[in-house]
Amino acid sequence: MGDATKPAAAGAAGGGWRPFGAAFVVVFGAAIWAMLAQHASMDAMGGMPMAGGWTLSAAWLRPCGWRAGRAFAAFAGMWGAMTTTMMLPVLAPVLWRYRQSLGPLGEARAAWLVVVAGAGYFSVWMALGAMVFPGGTALAAVAARLPALAAAMPFAVGAVVLGAGVLQFSGWKARRLACCRHAPDDACARRAGAAAAVAWWYGVRTALRCGACCGNLMAVALAAGMMDLHVMAVVTVAIAAERLAPDGERVARIVGGVAIGAGAAMIACAAAGLV
């Protein structure tokens, strides 16, 4: 009896892939639209030329007359659009496996739990943004007042990119990547549940594992240019490729080699600018 009911349960869970895929396309499209709108708004605001030949992004500048709360809300909008666009491609397969693990629930109930799990996932990234914002604005304010610090920032960015590349070859990265790529389906099923609190915690745990795996690459996106479309596109492809490609471990090493080369080139260019 139990074996006879398993295919039916699997079919009930698998039958919702079309609405799931449609929802993914809608959310991903909305995130891209929001990101492009935020990028256009930042371009209109402009940046601040700094010592060392670089420009401080408007993401770290508080427009004249804005209170701290409004500035943080604007940053949160940019951060939310950026992280949703960059992380949704690797989150979607995880959420689909979660949906399948729920079994033959009603479609509305299952969809609600998937939404809750996704909200839990992105709540972690938003909490990280809430910690990044005060540090970034404080560093920007100090760099604007200390030309020596501003001149050193291109070196620091190059060092971050170089360090992120080196980390791609570490055993720590390999273990984190294996955890994200090869999590057994039964582990997913054990964590799954029909309660909203369980779904939320599932999303939070997924985000923590995901952040540990790709945090070095997200640091590159943050350091090399907040809301820089080219940097975001490269990092998004790198994260998705190492997570989803058949030979993800090799992809991670290739990404690491490219990052090491880019970081070294950035440091060399920064040094040449001081000569």
Secondary structure as UniProt FT lines:
FT   HELIX           2..14
FT   TURN            15..16
FT   HELIX           17..45
FT   STRAND          48..50
FT   TURN            51..53
FT   STRAND          54..56
FT   HELIX           58..60
FT   TURN            64..65
FT   HELIX           68..101
FT   HELIX           107..145
FT   HELIX           147..167
FT   TURN            168..169
FT   HELIX           171..181
FT   HELIX           185..191
FT   HELIX           196..224
FT   TURN            226..227
FT   HELIX           229..244
FT   TURN            246..247
FT   HELIX           248..274
//
